[in-house]
Amino acid sequence: MTEAFKAVPLADDVWWVGAIDWSLRDFHGYSTNRGTTYNAYLIVDEKITLIDTVKAPFVDEMLERIRSVVDPKTIDVVVSNHSEMDHSGGLPRTLEAVDPTGIFASAVGAKTLQKHFDLGREITGVKEGDVLHLGKRTLQFVETKMLHWPDSMFSMMMPDRLLFSQDAFGMHLASSERFADELDQAVLDEEASKYYANILLPLSPLVLKLLEKVKASGLEIATIAPDHGPVWRKDLDWIVTRYAKWAEQRPTMKAVVVFDTMWHSTEMLARAVGEGLAAGGARVKLIPLATRHRSDAITELLDAGALVVGSPTMNNQMFPTVADFLTYAKGLKPKNLIGAAFGSHGWSGEGAKHVRRELEEMKVELVGETLSCNYVPKDVDLAAARTLGETVAARLKEKCAG
Ligand code: FEO
């Protein structure tokens, strides 16, 4: 035991005992430029309870933080709110060290954990509304299927009104600060929006239902303790109102032009499209995929109303980075977008056509004809690209006014 890692108090008898991953730069395809945390929480009541665990390589750090408060062997209950490996990978070794009398997860979570690990132990499946008595406190379970996996659930600690929300309201941000109110708001905004865009965006209808359910319950949540990033203990509206806005995906006058280029022809067109969009009143972001990650592109799209995508043709296909972005974006299901396709080619010209097909599959409302120029854009091609941008901006303006 190094005694380097200590628990951090969150509230009376509640401790953060997670791990900080300063090195993580990729989270299943999402660029995590500021690392992340895997949050686990310890409740010291008559039944000492551990909420979630950490990614497998970080178990020793978590156990050491627990040991700074209690002997891990005194933990009675382990609750798994989410069985994805970043929270459950450390479970087998944790159970060896802890040997709890009860392990609780949602019914789906119990099955998923058994499929992940050969635990040789019973996991009790709980359902919406079930209550676990810890002593002075209770844990009330709330099913949050698909937020983020089918197994996901929240645990609400009463009477403290402390919500353990697993992935929801989290962000990938390694920091020495444990509370959101200790961190720079611009960093919080950047990382919370990136997390929502890359993890929760396709689940937006469920997010809206969940927010409505919480509102209807009349329960004033005092603290939100997610499984990644800082804990929210002040001004919870800051994050809740952002979730409502991101989940609604109302179109705005922001237009995102995503492209890659081989010999700068598609880039020249992208710049002309951007000029046309701006002339039509749009706020424009150009995203060159040669230097911007797919997860940054989708984050820009979170508060946008238009997506215009450009690709060269290479070997009768879209450029690989453009195909990568479109595949990623399709899975994240952004809604209420209008858009257009453009590109450049030498002889066969499939690039822009394939972009259009992908945008159609994403249910983007397409505006204007697909523009593809042969080899290097001439003045007439650049003028057409500008006109395409103006056409998209005009439709965007109508949609935002409607
Ligand atoms: Fe942080 Fe869905 O795992």
Residues whose N, C-alpha, C, O or C-beta is under 5 A from the ligand:
A	BS01	FEO	E84 D86 H148 D167
